């Protein structure tokens, strides 16, 4: 089985591909006013101030993310959708859904309702992630065997 960071990056890729892209609604007037304000402020910039501002903007910019792996995300989605709700007495399907697609608040509520102390959180999380990726590995092997992947 892959290491934890690889598994988490695969889950993050799945989230990027399949999550709802609902952004905050912003009026066009607000956007226009922000652009106008920035343009007016920059009209009086010297070359030195412009260079400094551009360096600062680049310094704090987030690193670009790798291109999404749609095939892997589709595999994870297929495995999750066919997964039973409960595995080994654990609601693994629901836990995976909330861990990957839920908000921090939903995850906190899930942990609290499950009665997991903070010292046991990683062990609990790794348990249902392991259950999920065991099924993913089985599906990958089947696809290789039957030439579907």
C-alpha positions as CSV (number, residue, x, y, z in Angstrom):
1,X,0.0,0.0,0.0
2,X,1.2,3.5,-0.7
3,X,2.4,5.8,2.1
4,X,0.0,8.2,3.9
5,X,1.0,11.3,1.9
6,X,0.4,9.6,-1.4
7,X,-3.0,8.4,-0.3
8,X,-3.9,11.9,1.0
9,X,-2.8,13.4,-2.3
10,X,-5.0,11.0,-4.2
11,X,-7.9,11.9,-2.0
12,X,-7.2,15.6,-2.6
13,X,-7.1,15.0,-6.4
14,X,-10.5,13.3,-6.1
15,X,-11.9,16.3,-4.3
16,X,-10.5,18.7,-6.9
17,X,-12.1,16.7,-9.7
18,X,-15.5,15.8,-8.2
19,X,-16.3,18.6,-5.7
20,X,-18.9,21.2,-6.3
21,X,-17.2,24.4,-7.5
22,X,-19.5,26.7,-5.7
23,X,-17.7,30.0,-5.2
24,X,-18.7,33.1,-3.3
25,X,-21.1,35.2,-5.3
26,X,-19.7,38.7,-6.1
27,X,-21.5,41.4,-7.9
28,X,-20.1,42.8,-11.1
29,X,-20.2,46.3,-9.6
30,X,-18.0,45.2,-6.8
31,X,-15.5,43.6,-9.2
32,X,-15.4,46.8,-11.3
33,X,-14.9,49.0,-8.3
34,X,-12.0,46.8,-7.1
35,X,-10.3,47.0,-10.5
36,X,-10.8,50.7,-10.8
37,X,-9.4,51.2,-7.3
38,X,-6.3,49.2,-8.1
39,X,-5.8,51.0,-11.4
40,X,-6.1,54.4,-9.8
41,X,-3.6,53.5,-7.1
42,X,-1.1,52.2,-9.6
43,X,-1.3,55.2,-11.9
44,X,1.1,57.2,-9.7
45,X,3.5,54.3,-9.1
46,X,7.2,54.8,-9.9
47,X,9.1,52.0,-11.6
48,X,10.7,51.1,-8.3
49,X,7.3,50.9,-6.5
50,X,5.9,48.8,-9.4
51,X,8.8,46.4,-9.3
52,X,8.4,46.0,-5.5
53,X,4.7,45.5,-5.7
54,X,5.1,42.8,-8.4
55,X,7.7,41.0,-6.3
56,X,5.5,41.1,-3.3
57,X,2.5,39.7,-5.3
58,X,4.7,36.9,-6.7
59,X,6.2,36.1,-3.3
60,X,2.8,35.5,-1.7
61,X,1.1,33.7,-4.6
62,X,0.2,30.1,-4.0
63,X,2.2,27.5,-5.9
64,X,0.3,26.1,-8.9
65,X,-1.2,22.7,-8.3
66,X,-0.5,19.8,-10.6
67,X,-3.0,19.0,-13.3
68,X,-5.9,16.8,-12.0
69,X,-5.6,13.1,-12.6
70,X,-9.1,12.4,-13.9
71,X,-8.6,8.7,-14.4
72,X,-7.5,8.2,-10.8
73,X,-10.4,10.4,-9.6
74,X,-12.8,8.3,-11.6
75,X,-11.4,5.1,-10.1
76,X,-11.8,6.5,-6.6
77,X,-15.4,7.6,-7.4
78,X,-16.3,4.2,-8.8
79,X,-14.9,2.4,-5.8
80,X,-16.6,4.7,-3.3
81,X,-19.9,4.5,-5.1
82,X,-19.9,0.7,-5.0
83,X,-18.6,0.5,-1.4
84,X,-21.0,-0.8,1.3
85,X,-22.1,1.8,3.9
86,X,-20.6,-0.2,6.8
87,X,-17.3,-2.1,6.9
88,X,-16.1,-3.9,10.0
89,X,-18.6,-2.0,12.1
90,X,-17.5,1.4,10.8
91,X,-19.5,3.7,8.6
92,X,-16.5,3.9,6.3
93,X,-18.4,5.2,3.2
94,X,-19.8,8.2,5.2
95,X,-16.5,8.9,6.9
96,X,-14.6,9.0,3.5
97,X,-17.3,11.3,2.0
98,X,-17.0,13.7,4.9
99,X,-13.2,13.5,5.1
100,X,-12.8,14.2,1.4
101,X,-15.7,16.5,0.5
102,X,-16.9,17.8,3.8
103,X,-16.0,21.0,5.6
104,X,-13.8,21.2,8.7
105,X,-17.0,21.7,10.8
106,X,-18.6,18.6,9.4
107,X,-15.5,16.6,10.1
108,X,-15.3,18.0,13.7
109,X,-19.0,17.0,14.2
110,X,-18.3,13.5,12.8
111,X,-15.4,13.0,15.2
112,X,-17.4,14.3,18.1
113,X,-20.4,12.1,17.4
114,X,-18.1,9.1,17.0
115,X,-16.6,9.8,20.4
116,X,-13.0,9.9,19.1
117,X,-10.6,11.5,21.5
118,X,-8.1,13.9,19.8
119,X,-5.2,11.5,20.7
120,X,-6.9,8.7,18.7
121,X,-8.0,10.8,15.7
122,X,-5.1,9.8,13.4
123,X,-5.6,6.1,14.1
124,X,-9.3,6.4,13.5
125,X,-8.8,8.4,10.3
126,X,-6.2,6.0,9.0
127,X,-8.4,3.0,9.7
128,X,-11.2,4.1,7.3
129,X,-8.7,5.4,4.7
130,X,-7.0,2.0,4.8
131,X,-10.4,0.3,4.3
132,X,-11.1,2.4,1.3
133,X,-7.7,2.0,-0.3
134,X,-7.7,-1.7,0.2
135,X,-10.8,-1.7,-2.0
136,X,-9.1,0.7,-4.5
137,X,-6.1,-1.6,-4.8
138,X,-8.4,-4.6,-5.4
139,X,-10.2,-2.7,-8.1
140,X,-6.9,-1.7,-9.7
141,X,-5.8,-5.3,-9.7
142,X,-9.0,-6.4,-11.4
143,X,-8.8,-3.7,-14.0
144,X,-5.2,-4.7,-14.8
145,X,-6.2,-8.4,-15.0
146,X,-9.1,-7.7,-17.3
147,X,-7.4,-5.0,-19.3
148,X,-9.6,-2.0,-18.3
149,X,-7.0,0.2,-16.8
